[in-house]
Amino acid sequence: MTTSYDPITVWGVIVLAGALTFAIRGSFVYLFGRIDELPPRAKSALNYVPAAVFAALVFPPLVAPAGDLSVSLGNERLVAGVLAALAAWYTERVIVTIAVGMGALWFLRFVV
Amino acid sequence: MPTLPSDFLDGVRDAAPLHLGIAPFGLVAGVAAVEQGLSIFHAIGFSSVVFAGASQLAMIELLGADAPLAIVVGTAVVVNLRMLMYSASIAPHFRDFAARSKAVSSYLLTDQAYALSIARYGRDGETDRFAYYFGVAASLWVVWQFATIAGALLGTGLPPEWGFEFAAPLVFLALLVPALKNRAAAASGLTGGVVAVAVVVAGVPFHLDIIVAAVVGVLAGLAVESFGGEL
């Protein structure tokens, strides 16, 4: 897939996302003294953001790569993803996870 | 000539193992950008202006799928929301910084810079806080920029049948696994993943899956926490 957005629009997205991300990062660094601490409830909610967001980014491309549910050994992305997940679990290293996942995908695609 | 403060060098040294970890991630961000039809300059723009890998990669994927711009930017905000926590937690240590140092420190705030610095501050009260932080965060920045550029240059030459676009979900997978550190977080991840798949399979337009899944997933985590899921 390639984007249909024109280059200027993409720059707009980059600048806007950059400004909002900077605002998030700087929020308490600048406000400290006025807002003392995060309320505990907000703190726990933020604790769960990474798990929920990363799972939402991982599951669809593995389980439904073409938009329809595909849970079978014929889905090479799912098989490669499960092997990569095991690698991530045991090593917790990004490079090992990528190597196992891509290696499994190529094996299934070019060898099997 | 002034010598580099030793706390700065300590920061660079402590970050060195993490440089190896973010380099492949930066490569993937660069490859993904050119694969989705963006230019090398866009790839560099994402890495230098936004400087937050997971959100960059998510935005690049969404732009490639022609998702509405509000969803693209909204997803970046959701993915980066966790940084509110870092900002609140590290703010007392940055309290005495000059305005310019506060700006630089905020711009450079990442998971890795936060984790290393807060650990060092807790261990050693004598540390020059800015020098150490800058050593960690700026060295991560430099590695990230070079890795992105290398990925973007490499990406134009990669044959499509190798399926390098699959590297993006693999990076997210590598980030997901350590985030599942207790029962409530696992519930949050499982719910987020299932909801995202349901939204995609149902054919809901505008690529709303990430934002909807994030909200439902966080609520699931909070529910498990308050119903006594032990940590």
Interface residues (C-beta under 8 A of the other chain):
Chain A: M1 T2 T3 S4 Y5 P7 T9 V10 W11 G12 V13 I14 V15 L16 A17 G18 L20 T21 F22 I24 R25 G26 S27 F28 V29 Y30 L31 F32 G33 E37 L38 R41 K43 S44 A45 L46 N47 Y48 V49 P50 A51 A52 V53 F54 A55 A56 L57 V58 F59 P60 P61 L62 V63 A64 G67 D68 L69 R77 A80 G81 A84 A85 A88 W89 E92 R93 V94 I95 T97 I98 G101 M102 L105 W106 R109
Chain B: L20 G21 I22 A23 P24 F25 V28 E35 Q36 G37 L38 S39 H42 G45 F46 V49 V50 F51 A52 A54 S55 A58 M59 L63 G64 A65 D66 L69 V72 V73 A76 V77 V78 V79 N80 L81 R82 M83 L84 M85 Y86 S87 A88 I90 A91 P92 F94 R95 K102 A103 S105 S106 Y107 L109 E161 W162 G163 F164 F166 A167 A168 P169 L170 V171 F172 L173 A174 L175 L176 V177 P178 A179 L180 A184 A185 A186 S188 G189 L190 T191 G192 G193 V194 V195 A196 V197 V200 V201 G203 D209 I210 A213 A214 V216 G217 V218 A220 G221 L222 E225
